[in-house]
């Protein structure tokens, strides 16, 4: 959990240190923010999530977005409580382990990896959807399986290459393309507001939607639309001044994303209802643009969003690879996943693994008959369950850890109780009453995948208990926190049960 020299580690230039370690201090505060922005990918979320919410819950989409945003802000506040004191490339797995122990650290990290892989697949599949739409817009006959597979291969290769070359490269590209994409999307949203004018769709704001199970099923996807914001925490070892830059980036991101998503959901739901209807193989924003009379902007939107989807996939690959890397460095996963590229200083084997599995999932979505956008929704829901589970464990663990280090406050207790209660209620409403169609099976798909990780940890604890005890232990306390713990006589006890980030 600690390092005896956190200040030196944080200030170290990127070029120093052994070549098999991640570079300390290589990412600025803006870079930390940009990583979270690229991974949360507001342009991608605005382009696809309101459509997903509408397919699931109809006009309950707006309330689903509100519920999701409220839950995520509570989680962001809890992450910030910990990040101000300690950071790690293990992200939320480390934070869950602080309060609940190694098994929670492992299964939280495993759940995040599942979520990141699912969103990596969603990103490359979304890129195929939008690039294919762009090519059709300019008159090329590209609605053929071979073309779609080729586009998937190219998108997946690019999504691998950016994080492989280095986190600074991918976060800079992410920030640039988010600005371009959001500008194009803004034209469509404003056009939709203007087109529908004073015809207020009061049904979207009806409180009756809060009692509908479909709204809370959609809220899981709404939570997933923020997923990736916490990836700023995965740069804890590589960030400069991480105990300030990480919590600041996380909280600001959630506030900005909430405002954007609510601004976007209402007019998109209006635009999905005709004359051109949203279907299971649609690209949502072009549907809204056509219905709002600004289909001319589709050229810019489809091209910029196809690129933004690749950058989004690259960002979540970055985060998923670092979760794999940390668990591998803790010897909980195969050692090959902890290899660092000698030139680019990136966890390239872990990056390749996440990229490959994401490609396979994207390929399944391209080849099957479900419809690419509908498959994207299914993968997104399962991934969102993974994030929701990780957030739940962090919500439970944070007050326990703060109490352990004598830093628990009434505010932390209130936030933790609200977050835990809200997440549990959403999960309950996703199970009771039983949803219709494929949605009834998706929670159990996630549980089955989670059990694979749990079995791995239980096997590790039975065969190598000394390794199992150290899962979630690599992190760095801030200098101020070390001084506070020393004054309380707790520093030696904390140091004795955790390993410094310098060992990464």
Secondary structure by P-SEA (a helix, b strand, c coil): cccccaaaaaacccccccccccccccccaaaaaaaaaaaacaaaaaacaaaaaaaccccaaaaaaaaaaaaaaaaaaaaaaaaaccccccaaaaaaaacccaaaaaaaaaaaaaaaaaaaaaaaaaaaaaaaaaaaaaccccccaaaaaaaaaaaaaaaaaaaaacaaaaaaaaaaaaaaaaaaaaaaaaaaaaaaccccccccccccccccaaaaaaaaaaaaaaccccccccccccccccccaaaaaaaaaaaaaaaaaaacaaaaaaaaccccccccccccaaaaaaaaccccaaaaaaaaaaaaaaaaaaaaaaaaaaaaaaaaaaccccccccccccccccaaaaaaaaaaaaaaaaaaaacccccaaaaaaaaaaaaaaaaaaaaaaaaaaaaaaaaaaccccaaaaaaaaaaaaaaaaaaaaaccccccccccaaaaaaaaaaaaaaaaaaaaaaccaaaaaaccccccccaaaaaaaaaaccaaaaaaaccccccc
